[in-house]
Amino acid sequence: MTHLGYLIAGWGISLVVIFAYVISLFRRARSVAPRVPLDRQRWMTSSE
């Protein structure tokens, strides 16, 4: 593998790991959001 191959592989692996982490954060946030009390919800997600 050339230097460019290592560079592309490094960036690719890093971006995939970051993307997977972001997806897991969004999934966890969606599952926990209904348990937040109404007076503590943000204005964008409030049902009022």
SULSUL-V999810 format. One record per backbone hydrogen bond with DSSP energy under -0.5 kcal/mol. NH is the residue of the N-H (numbers start at 1). CO is the residue of the C=O. E is the energy in kcal/mol with one decimal. If there is no record, write none. Layout:
NH:CO:E
NH:CO:E
This chain:
6:2:-1.9
7:3:-2.2
8:4:-2.7
9:5:-2.6
10:6:-2.5
11:7:-2.4
12:8:-2.8
13:9:-2.7
14:10:-2.2
15:11:-2.7
16:12:-2.3
17:13:-2.3
18:14:-2.4
19:15:-2.6
20:16:-2.4
21:17:-2.1
22:18:-2.3
23:19:-2.3
24:20:-2.2
25:21:-2.2
26:22:-2.4
27:23:-2.3
28:24:-2.3
29:25:-2.5
30:26:-2.3
31:27:-1.8
32:28:-1.7
33:29:-2.0
34:30:-0.5
35:32:-1.7
36:33:-1.6
40:37:-1.5
41:37:-0.6
41:38:-0.8
45:42:-0.6
46:42:-1.0
